[in-house]
Amino acid sequence: MTDDGGSAPKHGFPLWGSLAIPAGILWGTLLGVVVGLVFGNALIGAAIGAGLGVGIGLTLFAAAIVIASADL
């Protein structure tokens, strides 16, 4: 056996990055429905909320890619 002095832990892709897009869609849609009910049209609120959720999810996913590809 060889002793490499203790190997550094392996870094994988962050879990929060994997869940960012589906969670963004889910929470955006739910919040959009609530806001849509307040303003009178839940369907339009859900569509706008889902669109915002996808945008936020993609932003977090891109941040996770940057973190995962960093040389630590």
mmCIF file of the N, C-alpha and C atoms, coordinates in Angstrom:
data_MODEL
# 
_entry.id   MODEL 
# 
loop_
_atom_site.group_PDB 
_atom_site.id 
_atom_site.type_symbol 
_atom_site.label_atom_id 
_atom_site.label_alt_id 
_atom_site.label_comp_id 
_atom_site.label_asym_id 
_atom_site.label_entity_id 
_atom_site.label_seq_id 
_atom_site.pdbx_PDB_ins_code 
_atom_site.Cartn_x 
_atom_site.Cartn_y 
_atom_site.Cartn_z 
_atom_site.occupancy 
_atom_site.B_iso_or_equiv 
_atom_site.pdbx_formal_charge 
_atom_site.auth_seq_id 
_atom_site.auth_comp_id 
_atom_site.auth_asym_id 
_atom_site.auth_atom_id 
_atom_site.pdbx_PDB_model_num 
ATOM 1   N N  . MET A 1 1  ? 0.820   -1.172 0.000   1.00 0.00 ? 1  MET A N  1 
ATOM 2   C CA . MET A 1 1  ? 0.000   0.000  0.000   1.00 0.00 ? 1  MET A CA 1 
ATOM 3   C C  . MET A 1 1  ? 0.869   1.240  0.000   1.00 0.00 ? 1  MET A C  1 
ATOM 4   N N  . THR A 1 2  ? 0.390   2.247  -0.663  1.00 0.00 ? 2  THR A N  1 
ATOM 5   C CA . THR A 1 2  ? 1.118   3.505  -0.683  1.00 0.00 ? 2  THR A CA 1 
ATOM 6   C C  . THR A 1 2  ? 0.341   4.537  0.119   1.00 0.00 ? 2  THR A C  1 
ATOM 7   N N  . ASP A 1 3  ? 1.090   5.391  0.749   1.00 0.00 ? 3  ASP A N  1 
ATOM 8   C CA . ASP A 1 3  ? 0.463   6.461  1.526   1.00 0.00 ? 3  ASP A CA 1 
ATOM 9   C C  . ASP A 1 3  ? 0.636   7.758  0.742   1.00 0.00 ? 3  ASP A C  1 
ATOM 10  N N  . ASP A 1 4  ? -0.478  8.305  0.280   1.00 0.00 ? 4  ASP A N  1 
ATOM 11  C CA . ASP A 1 4  ? -0.403  9.541  -0.508  1.00 0.00 ? 4  ASP A CA 1 
ATOM 12  C C  . ASP A 1 4  ? -0.525  10.781 0.362   1.00 0.00 ? 4  ASP A C  1 
ATOM 13  N N  . GLY A 1 5  ? -0.434  10.609 1.664   1.00 0.00 ? 5  GLY A N  1 
ATOM 14  C CA . GLY A 1 5  ? -0.508  11.763 2.554   1.00 0.00 ? 5  GLY A CA 1 
ATOM 15  C C  . GLY A 1 5  ? -1.930  12.218 2.800   1.00 0.00 ? 5  GLY A C  1 
ATOM 16  N N  . GLY A 1 6  ? -2.870  11.415 2.480   1.00 0.00 ? 6  GLY A N  1 
ATOM 17  C CA . GLY A 1 6  ? -4.273  11.798 2.654   1.00 0.00 ? 6  GLY A CA 1 
ATOM 18  C C  . GLY A 1 6  ? -4.787  12.503 1.417   1.00 0.00 ? 6  GLY A C  1 
ATOM 19  N N  . SER A 1 7  ? -5.704  11.902 0.759   1.00 0.00 ? 7  SER A N  1 
ATOM 20  C CA . SER A 1 7  ? -6.217  12.521 -0.470  1.00 0.00 ? 7  SER A CA 1 
ATOM 21  C C  . SER A 1 7  ? -7.341  13.494 -0.124  1.00 0.00 ? 7  SER A C  1 
ATOM 22  N N  . ALA A 1 8  ? -7.425  14.505 -0.921  1.00 0.00 ? 8  ALA A N  1 
ATOM 23  C CA . ALA A 1 8  ? -8.466  15.509 -0.737  1.00 0.00 ? 8  ALA A CA 1 
ATOM 24  C C  . ALA A 1 8  ? -9.811  14.901 -1.117  1.00 0.00 ? 8  ALA A C  1 
ATOM 25  N N  . PRO A 1 9  ? -10.877 15.337 -0.477  1.00 0.00 ? 9  PRO A N  1 
ATOM 26  C CA . PRO A 1 9  ? -12.187 14.805 -0.835  1.00 0.00 ? 9  PRO A CA 1 
ATOM 27  C C  . PRO A 1 9  ? -12.549 15.192 -2.265  1.00 0.00 ? 9  PRO A C  1 
ATOM 28  N N  . LYS A 1 10 ? -13.216 14.296 -2.939  1.00 0.00 ? 10 LYS A N  1 
ATOM 29  C CA . LYS A 1 10 ? -13.619 14.559 -4.315  1.00 0.00 ? 10 LYS A CA 1 
ATOM 30  C C  . LYS A 1 10 ? -14.862 15.432 -4.316  1.00 0.00 ? 10 LYS A C  1 
ATOM 31  N N  . HIS A 1 11 ? -14.815 16.442 -5.156  1.00 0.00 ? 11 HIS A N  1 
ATOM 32  C CA . HIS A 1 11 ? -15.939 17.358 -5.262  1.00 0.00 ? 11 HIS A CA 1 
ATOM 33  C C  . HIS A 1 11 ? -16.746 16.979 -6.489  1.00 0.00 ? 11 HIS A C  1 
ATOM 34  N N  . GLY A 1 12 ? -18.029 16.797 -6.298  1.00 0.00 ? 12 GLY A N  1 
ATOM 35  C CA . GLY A 1 12 ? -18.923 16.501 -7.404  1.00 0.00 ? 12 GLY A CA 1 
ATOM 36  C C  . GLY A 1 12 ? -19.783 17.713 -7.718  1.00 0.00 ? 12 GLY A C  1 
ATOM 37  N N  . PHE A 1 13 ? -20.802 17.460 -8.491  1.00 0.00 ? 13 PHE A N  1 
ATOM 38  C CA . PHE A 1 13 ? -21.728 18.531 -8.826  1.00 0.00 ? 13 PHE A CA 1 
ATOM 39  C C  . PHE A 1 13 ? -22.634 18.783 -7.624  1.00 0.00 ? 13 PHE A C  1 
ATOM 40  N N  . PRO A 1 14 ? -22.839 20.043 -7.232  1.00 0.00 ? 14 PRO A N  1 
ATOM 41  C CA . PRO A 1 14 ? -23.645 20.340 -6.040  1.00 0.00 ? 14 PRO A CA 1 
ATOM 42  C C  . PRO A 1 14 ? -25.104 19.895 -6.209  1.00 0.00 ? 14 PRO A C  1 
ATOM 43  N N  . LEU A 1 15 ? -25.655 19.366 -5.141  1.00 0.00 ? 15 LEU A N  1 
ATOM 44  C CA . LEU A 1 15 ? -27.045 18.922 -5.161  1.00 0.00 ? 15 LEU A CA 1 
ATOM 45  C C  . LEU A 1 15 ? -27.988 20.092 -5.434  1.00 0.00 ? 15 LEU A C  1 
ATOM 46  N N  . TRP A 1 16 ? -27.693 21.248 -4.841  1.00 0.00 ? 16 TRP A N  1 
ATOM 47  C CA . TRP A 1 16 ? -28.572 22.401 -5.046  1.00 0.00 ? 16 TRP A CA 1 
ATOM 48  C C  . TRP A 1 16 ? -28.589 22.835 -6.507  1.00 0.00 ? 16 TRP A C  1 
ATOM 49  N N  . GLY A 1 17 ? -27.504 22.572 -7.224  1.00 0.00 ? 17 GLY A N  1 
ATOM 50  C CA . GLY A 1 17 ? -27.482 22.888 -8.650  1.00 0.00 ? 17 GLY A CA 1 
ATOM 51  C C  . GLY A 1 17 ? -28.361 21.947 -9.449  1.00 0.00 ? 17 GLY A C  1 
ATOM 52  N N  . SER A 1 18 ? -28.403 20.695 -9.018  1.00 0.00 ? 18 SER A N  1 
ATOM 53  C CA . SER A 1 18 ? -29.243 19.715 -9.703  1.00 0.00 ? 18 SER A CA 1 
ATOM 54  C C  . SER A 1 18 ? -30.730 19.980 -9.483  1.00 0.00 ? 18 SER A C  1 
ATOM 55  N N  . LEU A 1 19 ? -31.059 20.524 -8.338  1.00 0.00 ? 19 LEU A N  1 
ATOM 56  C CA . LEU A 1 19 ? -32.458 20.767 -7.994  1.00 0.00 ? 19 LEU A CA 1 
ATOM 57  C C  . LEU A 1 19 ? -32.933 22.176 -8.347  1.00 0.00 ? 19 LEU A C  1 
ATOM 58  N N  . ALA A 1 20 ? -32.045 23.013 -8.845  1.00 0.00 ? 20 ALA A N  1 
ATOM 59  C CA . ALA A 1 20 ? -32.375 24.430 -9.049  1.00 0.00 ? 20 ALA A CA 1 
ATOM 60  C C  . ALA A 1 20 ? -33.502 24.641 -10.060 1.00 0.00 ? 20 ALA A C  1 
ATOM 61  N N  . ILE A 1 21 ? -33.441 23.997 -11.200 1.00 0.00 ? 21 ILE A N  1 
ATOM 62  C CA . ILE A 1 21 ? -34.451 24.238 -12.241 1.00 0.00 ? 21 ILE A CA 1 
ATOM 63  C C  . ILE A 1 21 ? -35.819 23.661 -11.844 1.00 0.00 ? 21 ILE A C  1 
ATOM 64  N N  . PRO A 1 22 ? -35.894 22.376 -11.417 1.00 0.00 ? 22 PRO A N  1 
ATOM 65  C CA . PRO A 1 22 ? -37.221 21.879 -11.018 1.00 0.00 ? 22 PRO A CA 1 
ATOM 66  C C  . PRO A 1 22 ? -37.813 22.636 -9.830  1.00 0.00 ? 22 PRO A C  1 
ATOM 67  N N  . ALA A 1 23 ? -36.971 22.987 -8.851  1.00 0.00 ? 23 ALA A N  1 
ATOM 68  C CA . ALA A 1 23 ? -37.476 23.736 -7.697  1.00 0.00 ? 23 ALA A CA 1 
ATOM 69  C C  . ALA A 1 23 ? -37.918 25.136 -8.123  1.00 0.00 ? 23 ALA A C  1 
ATOM 70  N N  . GLY A 1 24 ? -37.175 25.752 -9.035  1.00 0.00 ? 24 GLY A N  1 
ATOM 71  C CA . GLY A 1 24 ? -37.564 27.074 -9.522  1.00 0.00 ? 24 GLY A CA 1 
ATOM 72  C C  . GLY A 1 24 ? -38.905 27.049 -10.228 1.00 0.00 ? 24 GLY A C  1 
ATOM 73  N N  . ILE A 1 25 ? -39.127 26.015 -11.039 1.00 0.00 ? 25 ILE A N  1 
ATOM 74  C CA . ILE A 1 25 ? -40.415 25.889 -11.735 1.00 0.00 ? 25 ILE A CA 1 
ATOM 75  C C  . ILE A 1 25 ? -41.541 25.688 -10.728 1.00 0.00 ? 25 ILE A C  1 
ATOM 76  N N  . LEU A 1 26 ? -41.320 24.792 -9.774  1.00 0.00 ? 26 LEU A N  1 
ATOM 77  C CA . LEU A 1 26 ? -42.358 24.483 -8.786  1.00 0.00 ? 26 LEU A CA 1 
ATOM 78  C C  . LEU A 1 26 ? -42.714 25.703 -7.941  1.00 0.00 ? 26 LEU A C  1 
ATOM 79  N N  . TRP A 1 27 ? -41.701 26.325 -7.327  1.00 0.00 ? 27 TRP A N  1 
ATOM 80  C CA . TRP A 1 27 ? -41.968 27.467 -6.455  1.00 0.00 ? 27 TRP A CA 1 
ATOM 81  C C  . TRP A 1 27 ? -42.463 28.673 -7.249  1.00 0.00 ? 27 TRP A C  1 
ATOM 82  N N  . GLY A 1 28 ? -41.926 28.877 -8.445  1.00 0.00 ? 28 GLY A N  1 
ATOM 83  C CA . GLY A 1 28 ? -42.407 29.993 -9.264  1.00 0.00 ? 28 GLY A CA 1 
ATOM 84  C C  . GLY A 1 28 ? -43.867 29.833 -9.640  1.00 0.00 ? 28 GLY A C  1 
ATOM 85  N N  . THR A 1 29 ? -44.255 28.608 -9.986  1.00 0.00 ? 29 THR A N  1 
ATOM 86  C CA . THR A 1 29 ? -45.649 28.360 -10.345 1.00 0.00 ? 29 THR A CA 1 
ATOM 87  C C  . THR A 1 29 ? -46.565 28.554 -9.142  1.00 0.00 ? 29 THR A C  1 
ATOM 88  N N  . LEU A 1 30 ? -46.161 28.006 -7.996  1.00 0.00 ? 30 LEU A N  1 
ATOM 89  C CA . LEU A 1 30 ? -47.003 28.149 -6.807  1.00 0.00 ? 30 LEU A CA 1 
ATOM 90  C C  . LEU A 1 30 ? -47.156 29.609 -6.377  1.00 0.00 ? 30 LEU A C  1 
ATOM 91  N N  . LEU A 1 31 ? -46.050 30.326 -6.357  1.00 0.00 ? 31 LEU A N  1 
ATOM 92  C CA . LEU A 1 31 ? -46.141 31.743 -5.988  1.00 0.00 ? 31 LEU A CA 1 
ATOM 93  C C  . LEU A 1 31 ? -46.900 32.547 -7.040  1.00 0.00 ? 31 LEU A C  1 
ATOM 94  N N  . GLY A 1 32 ? -46.755 32.164 -8.303  1.00 0.00 ? 32 GLY A N  1 
ATOM 95  C CA . GLY A 1 32 ? -47.497 32.841 -9.365  1.00 0.00 ? 32 GLY A CA 1 
ATOM 96  C C  . GLY A 1 32 ? -48.992 32.633 -9.246  1.00 0.00 ? 32 GLY A C  1 
ATOM 97  N N  . VAL A 1 33 ? -49.406 31.429 -8.856  1.00 0.00 ? 33 VAL A N  1 
ATOM 98  C CA . VAL A 1 33 ? -50.835 31.165 -8.656  1.00 0.00 ? 33 VAL A CA 1 
ATOM 99  C C  . VAL A 1 33 ? -51.376 32.028 -7.520  1.00 0.00 ? 33 VAL A C  1 
ATOM 100 N N  . VAL A 1 34 ? -50.623 32.116 -6.429  1.00 0.00 ? 34 VAL A N  1 
ATOM 101 C CA . VAL A 1 34 ? -51.069 32.932 -5.290  1.00 0.00 ? 34 VAL A CA 1 
ATOM 102 C C  . VAL A 1 34 ? -51.190 34.396 -5.694  1.00 0.00 ? 34 VAL A C  1 
ATOM 103 N N  . VAL A 1 35 ? -50.181 34.906 -6.362  1.00 0.00 ? 35 VAL A N  1 
ATOM 104 C CA . VAL A 1 35 ? -50.231 36.306 -6.802  1.00 0.00 ? 35 VAL A CA 1 
ATOM 105 C C  . VAL A 1 35 ? -51.340 36.491 -7.838  1.00 0.00 ? 35 VAL A C  1 
ATOM 106 N N  . GLY A 1 36 ? -51.504 35.501 -8.716  1.00 0.00 ? 36 GLY A N  1 
ATOM 107 C CA . GLY A 1 36 ? -52.573 35.579 -9.703  1.00 0.00 ? 36 GLY A CA 1 
ATOM 108 C C  . GLY A 1 36 ? -53.952 35.594 -9.066  1.00 0.00 ? 36 GLY A C  1 
ATOM 109 N N  . LEU A 1 37 ? -54.139 34.830 -7.993  1.00 0.00 ? 37 LEU A N  1 
ATOM 110 C CA . LEU A 1 37 ? -55.431 34.856 -7.299  1.00 0.00 ? 37 LEU A CA 1 
ATOM 111 C C  . LEU A 1 37 ? -55.697 36.219 -6.677  1.00 0.00 ? 37 LEU A C  1 
ATOM 112 N N  . VAL A 1 38 ? -54.648 36.850 -6.178  1.00 0.00 ? 38 VAL A N  1 
ATOM 113 C CA . VAL A 1 38 ? -54.810 38.183 -5.582  1.00 0.00 ? 38 VAL A CA 1 
ATOM 114 C C  . VAL A 1 38 ? -55.225 39.199 -6.649  1.00 0.00 ? 38 VAL A C  1 
ATOM 115 N N  . PHE A 1 39 ? -54.622 39.092 -7.832  1.00 0.00 ? 39 PHE A N  1 
ATOM 116 C CA . PHE A 1 39 ? -54.900 40.074 -8.884  1.00 0.00 ? 39 PHE A CA 1 
ATOM 117 C C  . PHE A 1 39 ? -55.985 39.635 -9.858  1.00 0.00 ? 39 PHE A C  1 
ATOM 118 N N  . GLY A 1 40 ? -56.531 38.430 -9.682  1.00 0.00 ? 40 GLY A N  1 
ATOM 119 C CA . GLY A 1 40 ? -57.698 38.060 -10.455 1.00 0.00 ? 40 GLY A CA 1 
ATOM 120 C C  . GLY A 1 40 ? -57.532 37.001 -11.519 1.00 0.00 ? 40 GLY A C  1 
ATOM 121 N N  . ASN A 1 41 ? -56.330 36.581 -11.861 1.00 0.00 ? 41 ASN A N  1 
ATOM 122 C CA . ASN A 1 41 ? -56.179 35.556 -12.895 1.00 0.00 ? 41 ASN A CA 1 
ATOM 123 C C  . ASN A 1 41 ? -55.036 34.623 -12.519 1.00 0.00 ? 41 ASN A C  1 
ATOM 124 N N  . ALA A 1 42 ? -55.383 33.466 -11.979 1.00 0.00 ? 42 ALA A N  1 
ATOM 125 C CA . ALA A 1 42 ? -54.387 32.514 -11.493 1.00 0.00 ? 42 ALA A CA 1 
ATOM 126 C C  . ALA A 1 42 ? -53.597 31.885 -12.640 1.00 0.00 ? 42 ALA A C  1 
ATOM 127 N N  . LEU A 1 43 ? -54.219 31.697 -13.795 1.00 0.00 ? 43 LEU A N  1 
ATOM 128 C CA . LEU A 1 43 ? -53.531 31.055 -14.921 1.00 0.00 ? 43 LEU A CA 1 
ATOM 129 C C  . LEU A 1 43 ? -52.393 31.928 -15.448 1.00 0.00 ? 43 LEU A C  1 
ATOM 130 N N  . ILE A 1 44 ? -52.655 33.192 -15.604 1.00 0.00 ? 44 ILE A N  1 
ATOM 131 C CA . ILE A 1 44 ? -51.598 34.094 -16.059 1.00 0.00 ? 44 ILE A CA 1 
ATOM 132 C C  . ILE A 1 44 ? -50.511 34.219 -14.991 1.00 0.00 ? 44 ILE A C  1 
ATOM 133 N N  . GLY A 1 45 ? -50.896 34.279 -13.741 1.00 0.00 ? 45 GLY A N  1 
ATOM 134 C CA . GLY A 1 45 ? -49.920 34.328 -12.657 1.00 0.00 ? 45 GLY A CA 1 
ATOM 135 C C  . GLY A 1 45 ? -49.044 33.090 -12.630 1.00 0.00 ? 45 GLY A C  1 
ATOM 136 N N  . ALA A 1 46 ? -49.647 31.914 -12.855 1.00 0.00 ? 46 ALA A N  1 
ATOM 137 C CA . ALA A 1 46 ? -48.874 30.672 -12.878 1.00 0.00 ? 46 ALA A CA 1 
ATOM 138 C C  . ALA A 1 46 ? -47.893 30.659 -14.035 1.00 0.00 ? 46 ALA A C  1 
ATOM 139 N N  . ALA A 1 47 ? -48.305 31.141 -15.191 1.00 0.00 ? 47 ALA A N  1 
ATOM 140 C CA . ALA A 1 47 ? -47.414 31.161 -16.355 1.00 0.00 ? 47 ALA A CA 1 
ATOM 141 C C  . ALA A 1 47 ? -46.240 32.110 -16.133 1.00 0.00 ? 47 ALA A C  1 
ATOM 142 N N  . ILE A 1 48 ? -46.530 33.282 -15.617 1.00 0.00 ? 48 ILE A N  1 
ATOM 143 C CA . ILE A 1 48 ? -45.454 34.249 -15.349 1.00 0.00 ? 48 ILE A CA 1 
ATOM 144 C C  . ILE A 1 48 ? -44.533 33.718 -14.257 1.00 0.00 ? 48 ILE A C  1 
ATOM 145 N N  . GLY A 1 49 ? -45.101 33.141 -13.201 1.00 0.00 ? 49 GLY A N  1 
ATOM 146 C CA . GLY A 1 49 ? -44.294 32.583 -12.113 1.00 0.00 ? 49 GLY A CA 1 
ATOM 147 C C  . GLY A 1 49 ? -43.410 31.442 -12.583 1.00 0.00 ? 49 GLY A C  1 
ATOM 148 N N  . ALA A 1 50 ? -43.946 30.569 -13.433 1.00 0.00 ? 50 ALA A N  1 
ATOM 149 C CA . ALA A 1 50 ? -43.133 29.468 -13.956 1.00 0.00 ? 50 ALA A CA 1 
ATOM 150 C C  . ALA A 1 50 ? -41.992 29.993 -14.813 1.00 0.00 ? 50 ALA A C  1 
ATOM 151 N N  . GLY A 1 51 ? -42.260 31.020 -15.600 1.00 0.00 ? 51 GLY A N  1 
ATOM 152 C CA . GLY A 1 51 ? -41.198 31.617 -16.416 1.00 0.00 ? 51 GLY A CA 1 
ATOM 153 C C  . GLY A 1 51 ? -40.107 32.229 -15.568 1.00 0.00 ? 51 GLY A C  1 
ATOM 154 N N  . LEU A 1 52 ? -40.501 32.936 -14.529 1.00 0.00 ? 52 LEU A N  1 
ATOM 155 C CA . LEU A 1 52 ? -39.500 33.500 -13.617 1.00 0.00 ? 52 LEU A CA 1 
ATOM 156 C C  . LEU A 1 52 ? -38.744 32.398 -12.885 1.00 0.00 ? 52 LEU A C  1 
ATOM 157 N N  . GLY A 1 53 ? -39.452 31.339 -12.512 1.00 0.00 ? 53 GLY A N  1 
ATOM 158 C CA . GLY A 1 53 ? -38.807 30.220 -11.836 1.00 0.00 ? 53 GLY A CA 1 
ATOM 159 C C  . GLY A 1 53 ? -37.776 29.534 -12.699 1.00 0.00 ? 53 GLY A C  1 
ATOM 160 N N  . VAL A 1 54 ? -38.057 29.389 -13.991 1.00 0.00 ? 54 VAL A N  1 
ATOM 161 C CA . VAL A 1 54 ? -37.080 28.797 -14.912 1.00 0.00 ? 54 VAL A CA 1 
ATOM 162 C C  . VAL A 1 54 ? -35.856 29.696 -15.017 1.00 0.00 ? 54 VAL A C  1 
ATOM 163 N N  . GLY A 1 55 ? -36.060 30.987 -15.108 1.00 0.00 ? 55 GLY A N  1 
ATOM 164 C CA . GLY A 1 55 ? -34.933 31.918 -15.200 1.00 0.00 ? 55 GLY A CA 1 
ATOM 165 C C  . GLY A 1 55 ? -34.054 31.884 -13.962 1.00 0.00 ? 55 GLY A C  1 
ATOM 166 N N  . ILE A 1 56 ? -34.670 31.871 -12.807 1.00 0.00 ? 56 ILE A N  1 
ATOM 167 C CA . ILE A 1 56 ? -33.900 31.812 -11.565 1.00 0.00 ? 56 ILE A CA 1 
ATOM 168 C C  . ILE A 1 56 ? -33.212 30.459 -11.441 1.00 0.00 ? 56 ILE A C  1 
ATOM 169 N N  . GLY A 1 57 ? -33.906 29.389 -11.807 1.00 0.00 ? 57 GLY A N  1 
ATOM 170 C CA . GLY A 1 57 ? -33.304 28.056 -11.761 1.00 0.00 ? 57 GLY A CA 1 
ATOM 171 C C  . GLY A 1 57 ? -32.108 27.927 -12.686 1.00 0.00 ? 57 GLY A C  1 
ATOM 172 N N  . LEU A 1 58 ? -32.200 28.496 -13.876 1.00 0.00 ? 58 LEU A N  1 
ATOM 173 C CA . LEU A 1 58 ? -31.073 28.450 -14.801 1.00 0.00 ? 58 LEU A CA 1 
ATOM 174 C C  . LEU A 1 58 ? -29.882 29.245 -14.278 1.00 0.00 ? 58 LEU A C  1 
ATOM 175 N N  . THR A 1 59 ? -30.166 30.353 -13.615 1.00 0.00 ? 59 THR A N  1 
ATOM 176 C CA . THR A 1 59 ? -29.087 31.144 -13.025 1.00 0.00 ? 59 THR A CA 1 
ATOM 177 C C  . THR A 1 59 ? -28.361 30.360 -11.939 1.00 0.00 ? 59 THR A C  1 
ATOM 178 N N  . LEU A 1 60 ? -29.109 29.707 -11.078 1.00 0.00 ? 60 LEU A N  1 
ATOM 179 C CA . LEU A 1 60 ? -28.492 28.895 -10.027 1.00 0.00 ? 60 LEU A CA 1 
ATOM 180 C C  . LEU A 1 60 ? -27.765 27.685 -10.611 1.00 0.00 ? 60 LEU A C  1 
ATOM 181 N N  . PHE A 1 61 ? -28.319 27.090 -11.661 1.00 0.00 ? 61 PHE A N  1 
ATOM 182 C CA . PHE A 1 61 ? -27.668 25.968 -12.322 1.00 0.00 ? 61 PHE A CA 1 
ATOM 183 C C  . PHE A 1 61 ? -26.333 26.394 -12.922 1.00 0.00 ? 61 PHE A C  1 
ATOM 184 N N  . ALA A 1 62 ? -26.295 27.580 -13.533 1.00 0.00 ? 62 ALA A N  1 
ATOM 185 C CA . ALA A 1 62 ? -25.036 28.087 -14.089 1.00 0.00 ? 62 ALA A CA 1 
ATOM 186 C C  . ALA A 1 62 ? -24.018 28.336 -12.986 1.00 0.00 ? 62 ALA A C  1 
ATOM 187 N N  . ALA A 1 63 ? -24.461 28.847 -11.848 1.00 0.00 ? 63 ALA A N  1 
ATOM 188 C CA . ALA A 1 63 ? -23.555 29.054 -10.722 1.00 0.00 ? 63 ALA A CA 1 
ATOM 189 C C  . ALA A 1 63 ? -23.009 27.732 -10.222 1.00 0.00 ? 63 ALA A C  1 
ATOM 190 N N  . ALA A 1 64 ? -23.826 26.699 -10.205 1.00 0.00 ? 64 ALA A N  1 
ATOM 191 C CA . ALA A 1 64 ? -23.360 25.378 -9.778  1.00 0.00 ? 64 ALA A CA 1 
ATOM 192 C C  . ALA A 1 64 ? -22.332 24.808 -10.758 1.00 0.00 ? 64 ALA A C  1 
ATOM 193 N N  . ILE A 1 65 ? -22.505 25.069 -12.043 1.00 0.00 ? 65 ILE A N  1 
ATOM 194 C CA . ILE A 1 65 ? -21.531 24.617 -13.036 1.00 0.00 ? 65 ILE A CA 1 
ATOM 195 C C  . ILE A 1 65 ? -20.195 25.305 -12.800 1.00 0.00 ? 65 ILE A C  1 
ATOM 196 N N  . VAL A 1 66 ? -20.227 26.597 -12.542 1.00 0.00 ? 66 VAL A N  1 
ATOM 197 C CA . VAL A 1 66 ? -18.987 27.330 -12.284 1.00 0.00 ? 66 VAL A CA 1 
ATOM 198 C C  . VAL A 1 66 ? -18.288 26.794 -11.042 1.00 0.00 ? 66 VAL A C  1 
ATOM 199 N N  . ILE A 1 67 ? -19.040 26.552 -9.989  1.00 0.00 ? 67 ILE A N  1 
ATOM 200 C CA . ILE A 1 67 ? -18.449 26.030 -8.758  1.00 0.00 ? 67 ILE A CA 1 
ATOM 201 C C  . ILE A 1 67 ? -17.884 24.625 -8.957  1.00 0.00 ? 67 ILE A C  1 
ATOM 202 N N  . ALA A 1 68 ? -18.626 23.793 -9.691  1.00 0.00 ? 68 ALA A N  1 
ATOM 203 C CA . ALA A 1 68 ? -18.171 22.420 -9.908  1.00 0.00 ? 68 ALA A CA 1 
ATOM 204 C C  . ALA A 1 68 ? -16.943 22.361 -10.801 1.00 0.00 ? 68 ALA A C  1 
ATOM 205 N N  . SER A 1 69 ? -16.793 23.316 -11.687 1.00 0.00 ? 69 SER A N  1 
ATOM 206 C CA . SER A 1 69 ? -15.640 23.281 -12.602 1.00 0.00 ? 69 SER A CA 1 
ATOM 207 C C  . SER A 1 69 ? -14.418 24.014 -12.060 1.00 0.00 ? 69 SER A C  1 
ATOM 208 N N  . ALA A 1 70 ? -14.545 24.649 -10.903 1.00 0.00 ? 70 ALA A N  1 
ATOM 209 C CA . ALA A 1 70 ? -13.422 25.382 -10.329 1.00 0.00 ? 70 ALA A CA 1 
ATOM 210 C C  . ALA A 1 70 ? -12.345 24.399 -9.866  1.00 0.00 ? 70 ALA A C  1 
ATOM 211 N N  . ASP A 1 71 ? -11.107 24.762 -10.078 1.00 0.00 ? 71 ASP A N  1 
ATOM 212 C CA . ASP A 1 71 ? -9.985  23.952 -9.598  1.00 0.00 ? 71 ASP A CA 1 
ATOM 213 C C  . ASP A 1 71 ? -9.710  24.310 -8.150  1.00 0.00 ? 71 ASP A C  1 
ATOM 214 N N  . LEU A 1 72 ? -10.061 23.394 -7.258  1.00 0.00 ? 72 LEU A N  1 
ATOM 215 C CA . LEU A 1 72 ? -9.859  23.673 -5.834  1.00 0.00 ? 72 LEU A CA 1 
ATOM 216 C C  . LEU A 1 72 ? -8.662  22.957 -5.322  1.00 0.00 ? 72 LEU A C  1 
# 
